[in-house]
Amino acid sequence: MTLFSGFIAIIGPPNVGKSTLLNQLLGKKVAIVSRKPQTTRNRILGVLHGEDYQMVFLDTPGIHHARTSLHKSMVASALSALKEVDLAVVMIEKQRPQDQEIPLVLRNLKQADKPAFLVINKIDIGPKEQLLPIIGRYQELFPFKAIVPVCAMTGEGVEELKRLLRAELEPGPPFFPQEITTDQTEAFLAAEIIREKIYQHTGDELPYASAVTIENMSEKTEKEILLVAGVIHVESESQKGILIGKGGRMIKAIGRTARMELEERFGIHVYLDLTVRVEKNWSRDPRALRRLGY
């Protein structure tokens, strides 16, 4: 049987639901999600295996006009992915069809010269009639292969997107074995889960000033427990104080919810040890960014 395969980048402005779409396409969670913009910092690879196809998706950080070294690194990651893939899925949000970052996205899409689909997300919010002028406008802006309205959260429209993407694939080799759905290491997954819980538990600014690294991850088979030692890096002592919280309440809440998801993900009891460390201005220091995995 002929196999059809290809690499597909999911690109767009920040906070339009790209990671939610990836998780929905795969039927499992491989990318963390948050209502806060710019949650995704690294490109996340997810593999969808079908009867006669293999789609390798690259979920990318939101493309935006970056100022800090961290954000420039994120945008560079997204744009480099666009150059490496066979197809692109451009994602926008129905409620923000004229997002200020969209011209930047389309400009880079034109330069990459790749076949592209437009996905309009969050069609469950507001009247469906709002879609028609959005579709008309984007048909004039770029020669998309198709425009697909979806709700990434519920899965509405996602099967149609899969069908359209499958039709564009060329005959090719399987890039990953059947049992592989992502190339992320367990340490990377653990760090991302902890970072997701920081986004969930803290205010608007602190998540963007924090990064997570895993210093140790080892399984004690005789006790059937996974030991995870994580470090949360922040940029100031005041941020450290907020993250720890009065009587350690905040860090305990983050640790508890992270541990629960880690146990579900890895299928083993987890002992999670979290430390908060100050690294001043790490998000603006290229050397610190490399050390922290960006």
Contacts in CASP RR format, 6 or more apart in sequence:
PFRMAT RR
TARGET T0000
AUTHOR 0000-0000-0000
METHOD contacts of the structure
MODEL  1
MTLFSGFIAIIGPPNVGKSTLLNQLLGKKVAIVSRKPQTTRNRILGVLHG
EDYQMVFLDTPGIHHARTSLHKSMVASALSALKEVDLAVVMIEKQRPQDQ
EIPLVLRNLKQADKPAFLVINKIDIGPKEQLLPIIGRYQELFPFKAIVPV
CAMTGEGVEELKRLLRAELEPGPPFFPQEITTDQTEAFLAAEIIREKIYQ
HTGDELPYASAVTIENMSEKTEKEILLVAGVIHVESESQKGILIGKGGRM
IKAIGRTARMELEERFGIHVYLDLTVRVEKNWSRDPRALRRLGY
1 52 0 8 1.000
2 52 0 8 1.000
2 171 0 8 1.000
3 52 0 8 1.000
3 53 0 8 1.000
3 54 0 8 1.000
3 171 0 8 1.000
3 172 0 8 1.000
3 173 0 8 1.000
3 174 0 8 1.000
4 52 0 8 1.000
4 53 0 8 1.000
4 54 0 8 1.000
4 166 0 8 1.000
4 169 0 8 1.000
4 170 0 8 1.000
4 171 0 8 1.000
4 172 0 8 1.000
5 53 0 8 1.000
5 54 0 8 1.000
5 55 0 8 1.000
5 56 0 8 1.000
5 169 0 8 1.000
5 170 0 8 1.000
5 171 0 8 1.000
5 172 0 8 1.000
5 173 0 8 1.000
5 174 0 8 1.000
5 175 0 8 1.000
6 54 0 8 1.000
6 55 0 8 1.000
6 56 0 8 1.000
6 85 0 8 1.000
6 86 0 8 1.000
6 87 0 8 1.000
6 169 0 8 1.000
6 170 0 8 1.000
6 172 0 8 1.000
6 175 0 8 1.000
7 56 0 8 1.000
7 57 0 8 1.000
7 58 0 8 1.000
7 84 0 8 1.000
7 85 0 8 1.000
7 86 0 8 1.000
7 87 0 8 1.000
7 175 0 8 1.000
8 55 0 8 1.000
8 56 0 8 1.000
8 57 0 8 1.000
8 58 0 8 1.000
8 85 0 8 1.000
8 86 0 8 1.000
8 87 0 8 1.000
8 88 0 8 1.000
8 89 0 8 1.000
8 165 0 8 1.000
9 57 0 8 1.000
9 58 0 8 1.000
9 60 0 8 1.000
9 78 0 8 1.000
9 81 0 8 1.000
9 82 0 8 1.000
9 84 0 8 1.000
9 85 0 8 1.000
9 87 0 8 1.000
9 88 0 8 1.000
9 89 0 8 1.000
9 114 0 8 1.000
10 18 0 8 1.000
10 21 0 8 1.000
10 22 0 8 1.000
10 57 0 8 1.000
10 58 0 8 1.000
10 59 0 8 1.000
10 60 0 8 1.000
10 89 0 8 1.000
10 91 0 8 1.000
11 18 0 8 1.000
11 60 0 8 1.000
11 62 0 8 1.000
11 63 0 8 1.000
11 78 0 8 1.000
11 81 0 8 1.000
11 82 0 8 1.000
11 88 0 8 1.000
11 89 0 8 1.000
11 90 0 8 1.000
11 91 0 8 1.000
11 105 0 8 1.000
11 109 0 8 1.000
12 18 0 8 1.000
12 60 0 8 1.000
12 62 0 8 1.000
12 63 0 8 1.000
12 78 0 8 1.000
12 90 0 8 1.000
12 91 0 8 1.000
12 92 0 8 1.000
12 101 0 8 1.000
12 102 0 8 1.000
12 105 0 8 1.000
13 62 0 8 1.000
13 63 0 8 1.000
13 64 0 8 1.000
13 92 0 8 1.000
13 93 0 8 1.000
13 96 0 8 1.000
13 99 0 8 1.000
13 101 0 8 1.000
13 102 0 8 1.000
13 105 0 8 1.000
14 37 0 8 1.000
14 38 0 8 1.000
14 61 0 8 1.000
14 62 0 8 1.000
14 63 0 8 1.000
14 64 0 8 1.000
14 101 0 8 1.000
15 35 0 8 1.000
15 36 0 8 1.000
15 37 0 8 1.000
15 38 0 8 1.000
15 39 0 8 1.000
15 62 0 8 1.000
15 93 0 8 1.000
16 91 0 8 1.000
16 92 0 8 1.000
16 93 0 8 1.000
16 96 0 8 1.000
16 99 0 8 1.000
16 121 0 8 1.000
17 33 0 8 1.000
17 91 0 8 1.000
17 93 0 8 1.000
17 121 0 8 1.000
17 122 0 8 1.000
17 152 0 8 1.000
18 40 0 8 1.000
18 59 0 8 1.000
18 60 0 8 1.000
18 62 0 8 1.000
18 91 0 8 1.000
19 31 0 8 1.000
19 32 0 8 1.000
19 33 0 8 1.000
19 39 0 8 1.000
19 40 0 8 1.000
19 44 0 8 1.000
19 59 0 8 1.000
20 33 0 8 1.000
20 152 0 8 1.000
20 153 0 8 1.000
21 59 0 8 1.000
21 89 0 8 1.000
21 91 0 8 1.000
21 119 0 8 1.000
21 121 0 8 1.000
21 150 0 8 1.000
21 152 0 8 1.000
21 158 0 8 1.000
22 30 0 8 1.000
22 31 0 8 1.000
22 44 0 8 1.000
22 46 0 8 1.000
22 57 0 8 1.000
22 59 0 8 1.000
23 29 0 8 1.000
23 30 0 8 1.000
23 31 0 8 1.000
23 33 0 8 1.000
24 152 0 8 1.000
24 153 0 8 1.000
24 155 0 8 1.000
24 158 0 8 1.000
25 48 0 8 1.000
25 55 0 8 1.000
25 57 0 8 1.000
25 158 0 8 1.000
25 161 0 8 1.000
25 162 0 8 1.000
26 46 0 8 1.000
26 47 0 8 1.000
26 48 0 8 1.000
26 57 0 8 1.000
26 181 0 8 1.000
28 181 0 8 1.000
30 44 0 8 1.000
30 46 0 8 1.000
30 181 0 8 1.000
30 182 0 8 1.000
30 184 0 8 1.000
31 40 0 8 1.000
31 44 0 8 1.000
31 59 0 8 1.000
31 192 0 8 1.000
32 39 0 8 1.000
32 40 0 8 1.000
32 192 0 8 1.000
32 193 0 8 1.000
32 195 0 8 1.000
32 196 0 8 1.000
32 199 0 8 1.000
33 39 0 8 1.000
33 196 0 8 1.000
34 196 0 8 1.000
34 199 0 8 1.000
34 200 0 8 1.000
34 207 0 8 1.000
36 199 0 8 1.000
36 204 0 8 1.000
36 207 0 8 1.000
37 62 0 8 1.000
38 61 0 8 1.000
38 62 0 8 1.000
38 64 0 8 1.000
38 71 0 8 1.000
38 74 0 8 1.000
38 208 0 8 1.000
39 196 0 8 1.000
39 199 0 8 1.000
39 207 0 8 1.000
40 59 0 8 1.000
40 60 0 8 1.000
40 61 0 8 1.000
40 62 0 8 1.000
40 74 0 8 1.000
41 61 0 8 1.000
41 70 0 8 1.000
41 73 0 8 1.000
41 74 0 8 1.000
41 294 0 8 1.000
42 61 0 8 1.000
42 77 0 8 1.000
42 188 0 8 1.000
42 293 0 8 1.000
42 294 0 8 1.000
43 58 0 8 1.000
43 59 0 8 1.000
43 60 0 8 1.000
43 61 0 8 1.000
43 77 0 8 1.000
43 78 0 8 1.000
43 81 0 8 1.000
44 58 0 8 1.000
44 59 0 8 1.000
44 182 0 8 1.000
44 184 0 8 1.000
45 56 0 8 1.000
45 57 0 8 1.000
45 58 0 8 1.000
45 59 0 8 1.000
45 182 0 8 1.000
45 183 0 8 1.000
45 184 0 8 1.000
46 56 0 8 1.000
46 57 0 8 1.000
46 58 0 8 1.000
46 59 0 8 1.000
46 181 0 8 1.000
46 182 0 8 1.000
46 183 0 8 1.000
47 54 0 8 1.000
47 55 0 8 1.000
47 56 0 8 1.000
47 57 0 8 1.000
47 175 0 8 1.000
47 176 0 8 1.000
47 180 0 8 1.000
47 181 0 8 1.000
47 182 0 8 1.000
48 54 0 8 1.000
48 55 0 8 1.000
48 56 0 8 1.000
48 57 0 8 1.000
48 162 0 8 1.000
48 181 0 8 1.000
49 178 0 8 1.000
49 181 0 8 1.000
53 166 0 8 1.000
53 169 0 8 1.000
54 174 0 8 1.000
54 175 0 8 1.000
54 176 0 8 1.000
55 162 0 8 1.000
55 165 0 8 1.000
55 166 0 8 1.000
55 169 0 8 1.000
56 175 0 8 1.000
56 176 0 8 1.000
58 81 0 8 1.000
58 84 0 8 1.000
58 85 0 8 1.000
60 77 0 8 1.000
60 78 0 8 1.000
60 81 0 8 1.000
60 82 0 8 1.000
61 74 0 8 1.000
61 75 0 8 1.000
61 77 0 8 1.000
61 78 0 8 1.000
62 74 0 8 1.000
62 75 0 8 1.000
62 78 0 8 1.000
62 101 0 8 1.000
63 75 0 8 1.000
63 78 0 8 1.000
63 79 0 8 1.000
63 101 0 8 1.000
63 104 0 8 1.000
63 105 0 8 1.000
63 108 0 8 1.000
64 71 0 8 1.000
64 75 0 8 1.000
64 101 0 8 1.000
64 104 0 8 1.000
65 101 0 8 1.000
65 104 0 8 1.000
66 72 0 8 1.000
66 74 0 8 1.000
66 75 0 8 1.000
68 283 0 8 1.000
68 284 0 8 1.000
69 283 0 8 1.000
69 284 0 8 1.000
69 285 0 8 1.000
69 286 0 8 1.000
69 289 0 8 1.000
70 283 0 8 1.000
70 284 0 8 1.000
70 289 0 8 1.000
70 294 0 8 1.000
73 289 0 8 1.000
73 294 0 8 1.000
74 294 0 8 1.000
79 108 0 8 1.000
82 88 0 8 1.000
82 108 0 8 1.000
82 109 0 8 1.000
82 112 0 8 1.000
82 114 0 8 1.000
83 112 0 8 1.000
85 114 0 8 1.000
86 114 0 8 1.000
86 115 0 8 1.000
86 169 0 8 1.000
86 170 0 8 1.000
87 114 0 8 1.000
87 115 0 8 1.000
87 116 0 8 1.000
87 117 0 8 1.000
87 165 0 8 1.000
87 168 0 8 1.000
88 109 0 8 1.000
88 112 0 8 1.000
88 114 0 8 1.000
88 115 0 8 1.000
88 116 0 8 1.000
88 117 0 8 1.000
89 116 0 8 1.000
89 117 0 8 1.000
89 119 0 8 1.000
89 161 0 8 1.000
89 165 0 8 1.000
90 105 0 8 1.000
90 106 0 8 1.000
90 109 0 8 1.000
90 116 0 8 1.000
90 117 0 8 1.000
90 118 0 8 1.000
90 119 0 8 1.000
90 142 0 8 1.000
90 144 0 8 1.000
91 118 0 8 1.000
91 119 0 8 1.000
91 121 0 8 1.000
92 99 0 8 1.000
92 102 0 8 1.000
92 118 0 8 1.000
92 119 0 8 1.000
92 120 0 8 1.000
92 121 0 8 1.000
92 134 0 8 1.000
92 138 0 8 1.000
93 99 0 8 1.000
93 120 0 8 1.000
93 121 0 8 1.000
93 122 0 8 1.000
94 120 0 8 1.000
94 121 0 8 1.000
94 122 0 8 1.000
94 123 0 8 1.000
94 125 0 8 1.000
94 126 0 8 1.000
94 130 0 8 1.000
94 131 0 8 1.000
94 134 0 8 1.000
94 149 0 8 1.000
95 122 0 8 1.000
95 125 0 8 1.000
95 126 0 8 1.000
97 120 0 8 1.000
97 134 0 8 1.000
97 137 0 8 1.000
97 138 0 8 1.000
106 141 0 8 1.000
106 142 0 8 1.000
109 116 0 8 1.000
109 142 0 8 1.000
110 142 0 8 1.000
115 145 0 8 1.000
115 168 0 8 1.000
116 142 0 8 1.000
116 144 0 8 1.000
116 145 0 8 1.000
117 144 0 8 1.000
117 145 0 8 1.000
117 146 0 8 1.000
117 147 0 8 1.000
117 148 0 8 1.000
117 161 0 8 1.000
117 164 0 8 1.000
117 165 0 8 1.000
118 138 0 8 1.000
118 142 0 8 1.000
118 144 0 8 1.000
118 146 0 8 1.000
118 147 0 8 1.000
118 148 0 8 1.000
119 147 0 8 1.000
119 148 0 8 1.000
119 149 0 8 1.000
119 150 0 8 1.000
119 161 0 8 1.000
120 131 0 8 1.000
120 134 0 8 1.000
120 135 0 8 1.000
120 147 0 8 1.000
120 148 0 8 1.000
120 149 0 8 1.000
120 150 0 8 1.000
121 150 0 8 1.000
121 151 0 8 1.000
121 152 0 8 1.000
122 151 0 8 1.000
122 152 0 8 1.000
122 153 0 8 1.000
123 131 0 8 1.000
123 149 0 8 1.000
123 150 0 8 1.000
123 151 0 8 1.000
123 156 0 8 1.000
124 151 0 8 1.000
124 153 0 8 1.000
124 154 0 8 1.000
124 156 0 8 1.000
131 149 0 8 1.000
135 147 0 8 1.000
135 149 0 8 1.000
138 144 0 8 1.000
138 147 0 8 1.000
139 147 0 8 1.000
145 164 0 8 1.000
145 168 0 8 1.000
146 164 0 8 1.000
148 157 0 8 1.000
148 160 0 8 1.000
148 161 0 8 1.000
148 164 0 8 1.000
149 157 0 8 1.000
150 156 0 8 1.000
150 157 0 8 1.000
150 158 0 8 1.000
150 160 0 8 1.000
150 161 0 8 1.000
151 157 0 8 1.000
152 158 0 8 1.000
176 183 0 8 1.000
184 192 0 8 1.000
186 217 0 8 1.000
186 266 0 8 1.000
187 214 0 8 1.000
187 217 0 8 1.000
188 214 0 8 1.000
189 265 0 8 1.000
190 214 0 8 1.000
190 217 0 8 1.000
190 228 0 8 1.000
190 230 0 8 1.000
190 262 0 8 1.000
191 212 0 8 1.000
191 213 0 8 1.000
191 214 0 8 1.000
191 230 0 8 1.000
192 212 0 8 1.000
193 258 0 8 1.000
193 261 0 8 1.000
193 262 0 8 1.000
193 265 0 8 1.000
194 212 0 8 1.000
194 230 0 8 1.000
194 232 0 8 1.000
194 254 0 8 1.000
194 255 0 8 1.000
194 258 0 8 1.000
194 272 0 8 1.000
194 274 0 8 1.000
195 207 0 8 1.000
195 210 0 8 1.000
195 211 0 8 1.000
195 212 0 8 1.000
196 258 0 8 1.000
197 254 0 8 1.000
197 255 0 8 1.000
197 257 0 8 1.000
197 258 0 8 1.000
197 261 0 8 1.000
198 206 0 8 1.000
198 207 0 8 1.000
198 210 0 8 1.000
198 212 0 8 1.000
198 232 0 8 1.000
198 243 0 8 1.000
198 254 0 8 1.000
199 207 0 8 1.000
200 257 0 8 1.000
201 250 0 8 1.000
201 253 0 8 1.000
201 254 0 8 1.000
201 257 0 8 1.000
202 242 0 8 1.000
202 243 0 8 1.000
202 250 0 8 1.000
206 234 0 8 1.000
206 239 0 8 1.000
206 242 0 8 1.000
206 243 0 8 1.000
208 283 0 8 1.000
209 234 0 8 1.000
209 235 0 8 1.000
209 236 0 8 1.000
209 239 0 8 1.000
209 283 0 8 1.000
210 232 0 8 1.000
210 233 0 8 1.000
210 234 0 8 1.000
210 239 0 8 1.000
210 243 0 8 1.000
211 232 0 8 1.000
211 233 0 8 1.000
211 282 0 8 1.000
211 283 0 8 1.000
211 292 0 8 1.000
211 294 0 8 1.000
212 230 0 8 1.000
212 231 0 8 1.000
212 232 0 8 1.000
212 233 0 8 1.000
213 230 0 8 1.000
213 231 0 8 1.000
213 233 0 8 1.000
213 292 0 8 1.000
213 293 0 8 1.000
214 228 0 8 1.000
214 229 0 8 1.000
214 230 0 8 1.000
214 231 0 8 1.000
215 229 0 8 1.000
215 230 0 8 1.000
215 231 0 8 1.000
216 227 0 8 1.000
216 228 0 8 1.000
216 229 0 8 1.000
216 230 0 8 1.000
217 226 0 8 1.000
217 227 0 8 1.000
217 228 0 8 1.000
217 229 0 8 1.000
218 226 0 8 1.000
218 227 0 8 1.000
219 225 0 8 1.000
219 226 0 8 1.000
219 227 0 8 1.000
219 268 0 8 1.000
220 226 0 8 1.000
220 227 0 8 1.000
224 268 0 8 1.000
224 269 0 8 1.000
225 268 0 8 1.000
225 269 0 8 1.000
225 270 0 8 1.000
225 271 0 8 1.000
226 262 0 8 1.000
226 266 0 8 1.000
226 268 0 8 1.000
226 269 0 8 1.000
226 270 0 8 1.000
226 271 0 8 1.000
227 270 0 8 1.000
227 271 0 8 1.000
227 273 0 8 1.000
228 262 0 8 1.000
228 270 0 8 1.000
228 271 0 8 1.000
228 272 0 8 1.000
228 273 0 8 1.000
229 273 0 8 1.000
229 275 0 8 1.000
230 272 0 8 1.000
230 273 0 8 1.000
230 274 0 8 1.000
230 275 0 8 1.000
231 274 0 8 1.000
231 275 0 8 1.000
231 276 0 8 1.000
231 277 0 8 1.000
232 243 0 8 1.000
232 274 0 8 1.000
232 275 0 8 1.000
232 276 0 8 1.000
232 277 0 8 1.000
233 277 0 8 1.000
233 278 0 8 1.000
233 279 0 8 1.000
233 282 0 8 1.000
233 292 0 8 1.000
234 240 0 8 1.000
234 243 0 8 1.000
234 276 0 8 1.000
234 277 0 8 1.000
234 278 0 8 1.000
234 279 0 8 1.000
235 278 0 8 1.000
235 279 0 8 1.000
235 280 0 8 1.000
235 281 0 8 1.000
235 282 0 8 1.000
235 283 0 8 1.000
236 278 0 8 1.000
236 280 0 8 1.000
237 278 0 8 1.000
239 278 0 8 1.000
240 276 0 8 1.000
240 277 0 8 1.000
240 278 0 8 1.000
241 276 0 8 1.000
242 250 0 8 1.000
243 250 0 8 1.000
243 251 0 8 1.000
243 254 0 8 1.000
243 276 0 8 1.000
244 250 0 8 1.000
244 251 0 8 1.000
244 276 0 8 1.000
245 251 0 8 1.000
251 274 0 8 1.000
251 276 0 8 1.000
254 274 0 8 1.000
255 272 0 8 1.000
255 274 0 8 1.000
258 272 0 8 1.000
258 274 0 8 1.000
259 270 0 8 1.000
259 271 0 8 1.000
259 272 0 8 1.000
262 270 0 8 1.000
262 272 0 8 1.000
263 269 0 8 1.000
263 270 0 8 1.000
279 288 0 8 1.000
281 288 0 8 1.000
282 288 0 8 1.000
282 289 0 8 1.000
282 292 0 8 1.000
283 289 0 8 1.000
END
